[in-house]
Amino acid sequence: MKVLVTGATGLVGSTLVRQLVAQGEDVRILRRAASNLDLLGKAAQQVEHVVGDVTDPESLAPAFAGVRQVYHTAAYLSFEGKSDRARLHRVNVEGTAHVVNAALAAGVERLVHTSSIAALGRTERTDTALDETAAWRESPHNSEYARSKYLAELEVHRGLAEGLDAVLVNPSLIFGLARPGENTRRLAEKVRDGRVPGIPAGGTNVVDVLDVAAGHRLAMQHGRTGERYLLAGENLSWEIILHTLADAFDVAPPRLRLPPGLALAAGTVSEFFARLTGTRALITRETARTTARFYRYSNRKAVEELGCRFRPYEETARRLAQALG
């Protein structure tokens, strides 16, 4: 019986596929016809490929046929604000609904859904660590991406009500060797090249993609049906996150502090020039708002129930620096 991975060509999905292949699993991947297979490495030749798209429900039946377990890692990540709202909803919400329906129709044994700490929501209070019991509340501090991941979780819970065995995992800010200019690799490249405009006032939780992929596998094996598990490493200020990367690259760290008001103004200006030049903004208003506060997260449940282990961020930063020079 096969194991299916959606989003298998992305950072989390490709890392997960490589780990599954290494442990001898019979893996099938769902990918689009134009997907770049570079992150899969040699594993691209060791898995079965089915061409399809989570936004196209008719393409999913062949991928789910004969599948025992499903890892749904496919998602669209964007902090461009309302301009990307429609695509975020189509991929993250409707795509998850299609995957849930396909899993129910195929009678899969279990689905592990890749959510995000963003789906927990952000509130005014930042003095306590959020955990799996956090309830979503509408807030100006929630991004469009966060809202889409929250709604995607509701689709998984709808599947649970209809008889699906599913577990949810919520990674924090993932660091790993993504493609140039993508995910947190873009941040690492900016630090390396001295192009970080300044240090945000807040902080967040960071985690290594290797530990996130391992957490998915442990959730499949040991997770309780319908439960969330935060795959979160260390709670760090943005100053420590950026300085640790700079130390790993042996470059000067950014010095300028970005108070929330200044960061928001910088995001507004950056978005304006990005629209004029057709490039990506260095900082957006959404990222300015979400990085202005220090949100902390607890990994206790994943450690105690799943047996997860999370490596120090310094180790991750060194590995990135060695790979990126």
Buried (B, 14 or more C-beta within 10 A) or exposed (E): EBBBBBBBBBBBBBBBBBBBBEEEBBBBBBBBEEBEBEBBEEBBEBBEBBBBBBBEBEBBEBBBBEBBBBBBBBBBBBBBBEEBBEBBBBBBBBBBBBBBBBBBEBEBEBBBBBBBBBBBBBBEEBEEBBBBEBEBEEEEBBBBBBBBBBBBBBBBBBBBEEEBBBBBBBBBBBBBBBBEEEBBBBBBBBBBEEEBBBBBBBBBBBBBBBBBBBBBBBBBEEBEEBBBBBBBBBBBBBBBBBBBBBBBBEBEBBEEEBEBEBBBBBBBEBBEEBEEEEEEBBBBBBBBBBBBBBBBBBBEBBBEBBEBEBBEBBEBBBBBBEEBE
